[in-house]
Amino acid sequence: MRTRTKGIQLASDGSRSVDKQYQGTRIFERLGKVTQDEAESWLRQRQAELDAERENQLRSGDQQLFAAAAQKYLIESERKKLRSLETVAYHVALLLPYVGSMALADICNDSLQPFIDERLDEDEVKPSTVNRTLEVARTIMNRAARLWRTNGKPWLATAPLIEMLDEKATRRQPYPITWQQQANLLPRLPVHLQRMVLFALSTGSRDANVCRLRWDWERPVPELGRSVFVIPPAEFKTNRTHVLILNDAAWSIVEACRGLHPDFVFTYRRERVKNHHLAPAMDYKPVATMNNTAFQNARAAAGLERMRVHDLRHTFGQRLRDAGVPEEDRALLLGHAIEGMPQHYATATIARLVEMANKVKETFDRTTLLRVVNG
């Protein structure tokens, strides 16, 4: 029988066991007649140990990043004429914002889900179009496991299964959420995910841009008493610079996160066991994706199974339209590529866009937003 924690099972005799997939690794253990809290503590400790092992591997250089593997495949494609270099480069450019900075061993089918969701949400993009990019990802992972070696060791121990989409399936329709649905969802999320979800709802940012938002992209605007974030082309979906505008709610979130991590805005506080006989050390770590187990559990508990992370962006766009924000300003706020769009804005333009972005707020939600952000 399932318990309140996914992966922990309760048998009829009162014993508990753990059977859970965690970042591509199966965790299995028969714990016996322990309490639910003890089982959850054991699972957290085992996950922390796996995280520590992965970090040690990264520090020792045993794991290659997807970006390095993609570059190697591009070079081979050009030299051996494996495929059209232009075509491969196009698909690699689509993948890099989502998995480029990830270690090959950390990438699995679920890692590509945010990319799939966002591509399918675009106009004129069909499952068959997405599959062409997934095929490139699959090829890179297979070559890293079967062909490429460093000091006799493969770049990847085992290539993950990357599933292709059903090309006959219809595209998923956007699912913007209401203010009431937002109020039902937020309390069910851990604090770090509350901040990230609210930030996405307040800026329209994509999952990858929220998770990898960096402090060195911040640019102060003294006249407005706040900042913007200038996302470089390599990190933005349309391969162009995007000026991320912060409304009042988003700015409050940024201020709440300031000082927690030297590089990334959004992090989570994780227990990492250094010595079983000592108290666990607490570290702030960046978040790989909002679409994790905690988000999925909260979404289900709030009755929002249809909602994906990318629907937070749809919600922001829908609220801008509902508030009467002009189409040109909506395009600037969401980072849509349109002809003649500037890559940097004058202070007066930023001030107008902040005003437009604030129109998504509703009076009865302002107190709730500030309470969650500062909690």
C-alpha positions in Angstrom: 0.0 0.0 0.0 1.3 3.5 -0.9 2.0 6.0 1.8 2.0 9.8 1.9 5.5 9.7 0.4 6.0 8.4 -3.1 8.2 5.4 -3.2 7.5 4.2 0.4 5.2 1.2 0.6 3.4 -0.2 3.7 2.8 -4.0 3.8 -0.1 -5.7 5.6 2.2 -6.8 8.4 3.1 -3.2 9.2 6.6 -3.3 7.6 7.8 -0.6 5.2 10.0 -0.8 2.1 11.4 1.8 -0.3 11.3 1.4 -4.1 11.9 4.6 -5.8 13.6 6.0 -8.9 15.8 9.0 -8.0 17.7 10.8 -10.8 18.1 7.7 -12.8 19.1 5.4 -9.9 16.8 2.9 -8.3 16.6 3.0 -4.5 15.3 -0.2 -3.0 15.4 -1.4 0.6 13.2 -3.4 3.0 13.2 -1.4 6.2 11.1 -3.6 8.4 8.6 -2.4 11.0 9.7 1.3 11.2 7.6 4.4 11.4 6.7 6.5 8.4 9.0 9.3 9.7 11.9 6.9 10.1 11.3 5.6 6.6 11.2 9.1 5.2 14.4 10.0 7.1 16.1 6.9 5.6 15.0 7.8 2.1 16.2 11.4 2.5 19.6 10.2 3.8 20.0 7.8 0.8 19.1 10.5 -1.7 21.6 12.8 0.0 24.3 10.1 -0.3 23.6 9.7 -4.0 23.7 13.5 -4.5 27.1 13.6 -2.7 28.4 10.8 -4.8 27.4 12.6 -8.0 29.0 15.8 -6.8 32.2 14.0 -6.1 32.2 12.5 -9.5 31.6 15.9 -11.1 34.5 17.4 -9.1 36.8 14.6 -10.1 36.0 15.2 -13.8 34.6 11.7 -14.3 31.3 13.1 -15.8 31.0 15.1 -18.9 28.4 17.7 -19.5 25.8 17.4 -22.3 27.1 20.6 -23.8 30.6 19.0 -24.3 29.0 15.8 -25.7 26.9 17.9 -28.1 30.0 19.8 -29.3 31.9 16.6 -29.9 28.9 15.3 -32.0 28.9 18.5 -34.0 32.6 18.1 -34.8 32.1 14.5 -35.8 29.1 15.3 -37.9 31.2 17.9 -39.8 34.2 15.7 -40.2 32.5 12.4 -41.0 29.4 13.9 -42.7 27.2 11.8 -40.3 24.3 14.2 -40.8 23.7 17.7 -42.0 25.8 20.0 -39.8 23.2 22.8 -40.1 20.4 20.4 -39.0 22.4 19.0 -36.1 23.4 22.5 -34.9 19.8 23.6 -35.0 18.6 20.7 -32.8 21.5 21.1 -30.4 20.7 24.8 -30.0 17.2 23.8 -29.0 18.4 21.3 -26.4 21.2 23.3 -24.7 19.0 25.7 -22.6 17.4 22.7 -21.0 20.1 20.1 -20.5 23.4 21.7 -21.7 24.7 22.3 -18.2 23.6 18.9 -16.9 26.0 16.0 -16.5 25.3 13.2 -18.9 24.6 10.7 -16.1 21.9 13.0 -14.7 19.9 13.2 -17.9 16.9 10.9 -18.3 13.7 10.9 -20.2 12.1 13.2 -17.6 14.9 15.7 -18.0 13.7 16.4 -21.5 10.0 16.9 -20.5 10.2 20.7 -20.0 11.7 21.0 -23.5 8.9 18.8 -24.9 6.2 20.7 -23.2 7.4 24.1 -24.3 8.0 23.0 -27.9 4.5 21.5 -28.2 3.1 24.7 -26.8 4.4 26.6 -29.8 2.3 27.3 -32.9 2.9 24.9 -35.8 5.1 22.5 -33.8 4.0 18.9 -34.1 5.1 15.8 -32.2 7.0 14.7 -35.3 9.0 18.0 -35.2 9.9 17.4 -31.5 10.9 13.9 -32.3 13.7 15.1 -34.6 15.3 16.9 -31.8 14.8 14.0 -29.4 16.6 11.7 -31.9 19.6 14.0 -31.8 19.6 13.8 -28.0 19.3 10.1 -28.1 22.2 9.8 -30.6 24.5 12.0 -28.5 23.7 9.9 -25.3 24.2 6.6 -27.2 27.6 7.7 -28.6 28.7 8.9 -25.2 27.9 5.5 -23.7 29.1 3.2 -26.5 31.8 5.1 -28.4 33.5 8.0 -26.7 36.2 7.3 -24.1 38.5 9.3 -21.9 41.4 7.4 -20.3 39.7 4.2 -21.3 36.5 5.1 -19.5 33.2 5.7 -21.4 31.7 9.2 -21.1 28.5 7.6 -19.9 28.0 4.2 -18.2 24.6 3.5 -19.7 22.5 5.5 -22.2 19.0 6.3 -20.8 15.9 5.4 -22.7 14.6 8.5 -24.5 11.1 7.9 -25.7 9.7 9.3 -28.9 6.3 11.0 -28.9 3.3 9.6 -30.5 3.2 11.4 -33.8 -0.6 10.8 -34.2 -1.4 12.4 -30.8 -3.0 15.9 -30.8 -1.2 18.8 -29.3 -1.9 19.6 -25.6 -3.9 22.7 -25.1 -2.6 25.5 -22.8 -4.1 25.4 -19.3 -3.8 28.7 -17.6 -4.8 28.6 -13.9 -7.2 30.8 -12.0 -6.4 32.9 -8.9 -8.3 30.3 -6.8 -6.3 27.4 -8.3 -3.1 29.3 -7.6 -4.2 29.8 -4.0 -4.9 26.1 -3.7 -1.5 25.1 -5.2 0.9 27.4 -3.4 0.5 26.2 0.2 1.2 22.6 -0.9 4.6 23.5 -2.3 7.9 23.7 -0.3 9.0 27.3 0.2 11.7 27.3 -2.5 9.2 26.0 -5.0 6.6 28.5 -3.9 9.0 31.3 -4.7 9.9 29.8 -8.1 6.3 29.2 -9.1 5.2 32.7 -8.0 8.2 34.1 -10.0 7.1 32.3 -13.1 3.5 33.5 -12.6 4.7 37.0 -12.2 7.2 37.2 -15.1 6.2 34.5 -17.6 9.6 32.9 -17.4 10.2 29.5 -18.7 11.3 26.6 -16.4 14.9 26.6 -17.6 15.2 30.4 -17.1 13.8 30.3 -13.6 16.0 27.4 -12.5 19.2 28.9 -14.0 18.6 32.6 -13.3 22.0 33.9 -12.2 23.0 36.9 -10.1 25.6 38.1 -12.6 22.8 38.7 -15.1 21.2 41.3 -12.8 21.4 44.9 -13.9 20.3 47.7 -11.5 17.9 50.4 -12.6 18.5 53.0 -10.0 15.7 55.3 -11.2 13.2 52.6 -10.5 14.7 51.3 -7.3 15.0 47.7 -8.6 16.8 45.6 -11.2 16.2 43.7 -14.4 17.9 40.5 -15.4 19.5 40.3 -18.9 19.3 36.7 -20.0 22.1 36.0 -22.6 21.1 34.5 -26.0 22.7 31.1 -25.2 20.3 30.7 -22.3 17.1 32.0 -24.0 14.9 29.9 -26.2 14.9 32.1 -29.2 18.7 32.6 -29.1 18.4 36.3 -28.4 19.0 38.6 -25.5 15.9 38.9 -23.2 15.4 41.6 -20.6 13.4 40.0 -17.8 11.1 42.6 -16.2 10.2 42.2 -12.5 6.9 43.4 -11.2 6.4 44.1 -7.5 5.8 40.4 -6.7 8.8 39.2 -8.7 11.0 41.9 -7.1 10.0 40.8 -3.6 10.9 37.2 -4.4 14.3 38.2 -5.7 15.0 40.3 -2.6 14.0 37.3 -0.4 16.5 35.1 -2.3 19.4 37.5 -2.2 22.4 36.2 -0.4 21.4 32.6 -0.3 23.7 31.5 -3.1 26.6 33.2 -4.8 25.6 32.3 -8.4 22.0 31.2 -8.7 18.9 33.2 -7.6 16.7 30.1 -6.9 18.0 27.3 -4.7 16.8 24.8 -2.2 18.1 23.9 1.3 19.1 20.3 1.3 20.3 18.0 4.0 23.6 16.5 2.9 24.9 13.8 5.3 28.6 14.1 5.8 28.9 11.8 8.8 26.2 9.5 10.1 27.2 10.3 13.7 27.0 14.1 13.3 24.2 16.5 12.6 23.6 16.9 8.9 25.1 19.9 7.1 22.7 22.3 5.4 23.6 23.5 1.9 21.8 25.7 -0.6 21.8 24.1 -4.0 20.4 25.1 -7.4 17.2 23.5 -8.7 17.4 21.4 -11.9 13.7 21.8 -12.8 10.4 22.9 -11.1 8.8 19.8 -12.6 10.0 17.6 -9.7 8.3 15.2 -7.4 7.3 17.9 -4.9 5.7 20.0 -7.7 3.9 16.9 -9.1 2.6 15.9 -5.7 1.4 19.4 -4.9 -0.3 19.7 -8.3 -2.2 16.4 -7.8 -3.2 17.4 -4.2 -4.6 20.7 -5.6 -6.6 18.9 -8.3 -4.4 20.3 -11.1 -3.2 17.2 -12.9 -3.7 18.9 -16.3 -1.3 21.7 -15.4 2.3 21.7 -16.5 5.1 24.0 -15.5 4.8 25.8 -18.8 1.2 26.7 -18.0 2.6 29.1 -15.4 3.9 31.1 -18.4 0.5 30.7 -20.2 -1.2 32.0 -17.0 1.0 35.2 -17.0 0.2 35.8 -20.6 -3.5 35.2 -20.1 -3.6 37.6 -17.1 -1.8 40.3 -19.2 -4.5 40.0 -21.9 -7.3 40.1 -19.3 -5.8 43.3 -17.8 -5.8 44.9 -21.2 -2.0 45.1 -21.7 -1.2 46.0 -25.3 0.1 43.2 -27.6 3.5 44.9 -28.1 4.1 45.1 -24.4 3.0 41.5 -23.9 5.5 40.4 -26.5 8.3 42.4 -24.7 7.4 40.9 -21.3 7.2 37.3 -22.6 10.3 37.6 -24.8 8.5 36.7 -28.0 10.7 37.4 -31.1 9.1 40.0 -33.3 10.7 42.1 -36.0 12.3 45.3 -34.8 12.2 44.3 -31.1 15.1 46.0 -29.2 17.4 43.8 -27.1 17.9 46.5 -24.4 15.3 49.0 -23.2 15.5 52.6 -22.1 14.6 53.3 -18.5 11.3 54.8 -19.6 10.4 51.6 -21.4 11.4 49.5 -18.4 9.2 51.7 -16.2 6.2 51.2 -18.5 6.8 47.4 -18.7 7.0 47.2 -14.9 3.6 49.0 -14.7 2.1 46.7 -17.3 3.5 43.6 -15.5 1.9 44.8 -12.3 -1.5 44.7 -13.9 -1.6 40.9 -13.5 -2.0 41.3 -9.8 -5.4 41.4 -8.1 -6.0 43.3 -4.9 -7.2 40.4 -2.9 -4.1 38.4 -3.7 -1.5 40.9 -2.8 -1.3 40.1 0.9 -1.1 36.4 0.1 1.7 36.9 -2.3 3.8 38.9 0.1 3.1 36.4 3.0 4.3 33.4 0.9 7.3 35.2 -0.6 8.6 36.4 2.8 7.7 33.1 4.6 
